């Protein structure tokens, strides 16, 4: 799998949340999606949302998750 840019990963997350919202019509997810909308100035509607996203990327990157780790976690939760 190719590596995504921070913006591409953000857009993938938003797409995922939009799909969940379409299925659930959750007000919480709808509110979150409103905060994550990219405005004409190329910033999220809630400016803190982008920085929160970057913080999450750096946190995940520092843990160096691999597909083996994720598979192990998924199997343990079953």
PyMOL CGO cylinders between C-alpha atoms (Angstrom):
from pymol import cmd
from pymol.cgo import CYLINDER

trace = [
    CYLINDER, 0.00, 0.00, 0.00, 1.29, 3.45, -0.86, 0.3, 1, 1, 1, 1, 1, 1,
    CYLINDER, 1.29, 3.45, -0.86, 1.86, 6.05, 1.81, 0.3, 1, 1, 1, 1, 1, 1,
    CYLINDER, 1.86, 6.05, 1.81, -0.69, 8.84, 2.05, 0.3, 1, 1, 1, 1, 1, 1,
    CYLINDER, -0.69, 8.84, 2.05, 0.05, 12.48, 2.71, 0.3, 1, 1, 1, 1, 1, 1,
    CYLINDER, 0.05, 12.48, 2.71, -1.39, 13.97, 5.89, 0.3, 1, 1, 1, 1, 1, 1,
    CYLINDER, -1.39, 13.97, 5.89, -4.12, 15.63, 3.79, 0.3, 1, 1, 1, 1, 1, 1,
    CYLINDER, -4.12, 15.63, 3.79, -4.96, 12.40, 1.93, 0.3, 1, 1, 1, 1, 1, 1,
    CYLINDER, -4.96, 12.40, 1.93, -5.17, 10.47, 5.20, 0.3, 1, 1, 1, 1, 1, 1,
    CYLINDER, -5.17, 10.47, 5.20, -7.42, 13.21, 6.61, 0.3, 1, 1, 1, 1, 1, 1,
    CYLINDER, -7.42, 13.21, 6.61, -9.69, 13.02, 3.55, 0.3, 1, 1, 1, 1, 1, 1,
    CYLINDER, -9.69, 13.02, 3.55, -9.83, 9.20, 3.88, 0.3, 1, 1, 1, 1, 1, 1,
    CYLINDER, -9.83, 9.20, 3.88, -10.89, 9.57, 7.52, 0.3, 1, 1, 1, 1, 1, 1,
    CYLINDER, -10.89, 9.57, 7.52, -13.57, 12.09, 6.56, 0.3, 1, 1, 1, 1, 1, 1,
    CYLINDER, -13.57, 12.09, 6.56, -14.84, 9.77, 3.82, 0.3, 1, 1, 1, 1, 1, 1,
    CYLINDER, -14.84, 9.77, 3.82, -15.02, 6.92, 6.35, 0.3, 1, 1, 1, 1, 1, 1,
    CYLINDER, -15.02, 6.92, 6.35, -16.95, 9.10, 8.79, 0.3, 1, 1, 1, 1, 1, 1,
    CYLINDER, -16.95, 9.10, 8.79, -19.32, 10.24, 6.02, 0.3, 1, 1, 1, 1, 1, 1,
    CYLINDER, -19.32, 10.24, 6.02, -20.09, 6.61, 5.22, 0.3, 1, 1, 1, 1, 1, 1,
    CYLINDER, -20.09, 6.61, 5.22, -20.75, 5.86, 8.89, 0.3, 1, 1, 1, 1, 1, 1,
    CYLINDER, -20.75, 5.86, 8.89, -22.97, 8.94, 9.09, 0.3, 1, 1, 1, 1, 1, 1,
    CYLINDER, -22.97, 8.94, 9.09, -24.98, 7.83, 6.04, 0.3, 1, 1, 1, 1, 1, 1,
    CYLINDER, -24.98, 7.83, 6.04, -25.67, 4.50, 7.76, 0.3, 1, 1, 1, 1, 1, 1,
    CYLINDER, -25.67, 4.50, 7.76, -26.33, 5.79, 11.27, 0.3, 1, 1, 1, 1, 1, 1,
    CYLINDER, -26.33, 5.79, 11.27, -27.42, 9.44, 10.92, 0.3, 1, 1, 1, 1, 1, 1,
    CYLINDER, -27.42, 9.44, 10.92, -25.61, 10.00, 14.23, 0.3, 1, 1, 1, 1, 1, 1,
    CYLINDER, -25.61, 10.00, 14.23, -25.81, 13.63, 15.37, 0.3, 1, 1, 1, 1, 1, 1,
    CYLINDER, -25.81, 13.63, 15.37, -22.40, 13.26, 17.03, 0.3, 1, 1, 1, 1, 1, 1,
    CYLINDER, -22.40, 13.26, 17.03, -20.75, 12.16, 13.80, 0.3, 1, 1, 1, 1, 1, 1,
    CYLINDER, -20.75, 12.16, 13.80, -22.63, 14.84, 11.87, 0.3, 1, 1, 1, 1, 1, 1,
    CYLINDER, -22.63, 14.84, 11.87, -21.29, 17.48, 14.25, 0.3, 1, 1, 1, 1, 1, 1,
    CYLINDER, -21.29, 17.48, 14.25, -17.78, 16.12, 13.93, 0.3, 1, 1, 1, 1, 1, 1,
    CYLINDER, -17.78, 16.12, 13.93, -18.03, 16.18, 10.14, 0.3, 1, 1, 1, 1, 1, 1,
    CYLINDER, -18.03, 16.18, 10.14, -19.11, 19.83, 10.32, 0.3, 1, 1, 1, 1, 1, 1,
    CYLINDER, -19.11, 19.83, 10.32, -15.94, 20.64, 12.26, 0.3, 1, 1, 1, 1, 1, 1,
    CYLINDER, -15.94, 20.64, 12.26, -13.81, 18.74, 9.74, 0.3, 1, 1, 1, 1, 1, 1,
    CYLINDER, -13.81, 18.74, 9.74, -15.13, 20.44, 6.60, 0.3, 1, 1, 1, 1, 1, 1,
    CYLINDER, -15.13, 20.44, 6.60, -12.38, 22.13, 4.60, 0.3, 1, 1, 1, 1, 1, 1,
    CYLINDER, -12.38, 22.13, 4.60, -13.32, 25.78, 3.99, 0.3, 1, 1, 1, 1, 1, 1,
    CYLINDER, -13.32, 25.78, 3.99, -12.36, 28.02, 1.06, 0.3, 1, 1, 1, 1, 1, 1,
    CYLINDER, -12.36, 28.02, 1.06, -9.29, 29.17, 3.01, 0.3, 1, 1, 1, 1, 1, 1,
    CYLINDER, -9.29, 29.17, 3.01, -8.07, 25.54, 2.96, 0.3, 1, 1, 1, 1, 1, 1,
    CYLINDER, -8.07, 25.54, 2.96, -8.54, 25.16, 6.73, 0.3, 1, 1, 1, 1, 1, 1,
    CYLINDER, -8.54, 25.16, 6.73, -10.94, 23.00, 8.69, 0.3, 1, 1, 1, 1, 1, 1,
    CYLINDER, -10.94, 23.00, 8.69, -14.13, 24.71, 9.89, 0.3, 1, 1, 1, 1, 1, 1,
    CYLINDER, -14.13, 24.71, 9.89, -12.78, 24.17, 13.42, 0.3, 1, 1, 1, 1, 1, 1,
    CYLINDER, -12.78, 24.17, 13.42, -9.13, 25.28, 13.13, 0.3, 1, 1, 1, 1, 1, 1,
    CYLINDER, -9.13, 25.28, 13.13, -8.18, 23.12, 16.12, 0.3, 1, 1, 1, 1, 1, 1,
    CYLINDER, -8.18, 23.12, 16.12, -9.37, 19.99, 14.27, 0.3, 1, 1, 1, 1, 1, 1,
    CYLINDER, -9.37, 19.99, 14.27, -6.43, 20.04, 11.85, 0.3, 1, 1, 1, 1, 1, 1,
    CYLINDER, -6.43, 20.04, 11.85, -3.89, 20.38, 14.67, 0.3, 1, 1, 1, 1, 1, 1,
    CYLINDER, -3.89, 20.38, 14.67, -5.63, 17.59, 16.59, 0.3, 1, 1, 1, 1, 1, 1,
    CYLINDER, -5.63, 17.59, 16.59, -5.36, 15.46, 13.42, 0.3, 1, 1, 1, 1, 1, 1,
    CYLINDER, -5.36, 15.46, 13.42, -1.63, 16.18, 13.09, 0.3, 1, 1, 1, 1, 1, 1,
    CYLINDER, -1.63, 16.18, 13.09, -1.10, 15.30, 16.77, 0.3, 1, 1, 1, 1, 1, 1,
    CYLINDER, -1.10, 15.30, 16.77, -2.85, 11.96, 16.20, 0.3, 1, 1, 1, 1, 1, 1,
    CYLINDER, -2.85, 11.96, 16.20, -0.72, 11.23, 13.13, 0.3, 1, 1, 1, 1, 1, 1,
    CYLINDER, -0.72, 11.23, 13.13, 2.46, 11.87, 15.09, 0.3, 1, 1, 1, 1, 1, 1,
    CYLINDER, 2.46, 11.87, 15.09, 1.24, 9.75, 18.00, 0.3, 1, 1, 1, 1, 1, 1,
    CYLINDER, 1.24, 9.75, 18.00, 0.41, 6.81, 15.74, 0.3, 1, 1, 1, 1, 1, 1,
    CYLINDER, 0.41, 6.81, 15.74, 3.64, 7.20, 13.78, 0.3, 1, 1, 1, 1, 1, 1,
    CYLINDER, 3.64, 7.20, 13.78, 5.67, 7.11, 16.98, 0.3, 1, 1, 1, 1, 1, 1,
    CYLINDER, 5.67, 7.11, 16.98, 4.12, 3.79, 18.03, 0.3, 1, 1, 1, 1, 1, 1,
    CYLINDER, 4.12, 3.79, 18.03, 5.14, 2.21, 14.71, 0.3, 1, 1, 1, 1, 1, 1,
    CYLINDER, 5.14, 2.21, 14.71, 2.03, 0.08, 14.33, 0.3, 1, 1, 1, 1, 1, 1,
    CYLINDER, 2.03, 0.08, 14.33, 2.35, -2.72, 11.83, 0.3, 1, 1, 1, 1, 1, 1,
    CYLINDER, 2.35, -2.72, 11.83, -0.22, -4.97, 10.25, 0.3, 1, 1, 1, 1, 1, 1,
    CYLINDER, -0.22, -4.97, 10.25, 1.07, -7.74, 12.52, 0.3, 1, 1, 1, 1, 1, 1,
    CYLINDER, 1.07, -7.74, 12.52, 0.32, -5.62, 15.60, 0.3, 1, 1, 1, 1, 1, 1,
    CYLINDER, 0.32, -5.62, 15.60, -3.14, -4.76, 14.30, 0.3, 1, 1, 1, 1, 1, 1,
    CYLINDER, -3.14, -4.76, 14.30, -3.89, -8.42, 13.42, 0.3, 1, 1, 1, 1, 1, 1,
    CYLINDER, -3.89, -8.42, 13.42, -2.81, -9.52, 16.87, 0.3, 1, 1, 1, 1, 1, 1,
    CYLINDER, -2.81, -9.52, 16.87, -4.98, -6.87, 18.53, 0.3, 1, 1, 1, 1, 1, 1,
    CYLINDER, -4.98, -6.87, 18.53, -8.00, -7.85, 16.42, 0.3, 1, 1, 1, 1, 1, 1,
    CYLINDER, -8.00, -7.85, 16.42, -7.58, -11.54, 17.25, 0.3, 1, 1, 1, 1, 1, 1,
    CYLINDER, -7.58, -11.54, 17.25, -7.22, -10.83, 20.97, 0.3, 1, 1, 1, 1, 1, 1,
    CYLINDER, -7.22, -10.83, 20.97, -10.47, -8.86, 21.05, 0.3, 1, 1, 1, 1, 1, 1,
    CYLINDER, -10.47, -8.86, 21.05, -12.49, -11.78, 19.66, 0.3, 1, 1, 1, 1, 1, 1,
]
cmd.load_cgo(trace, "trace")
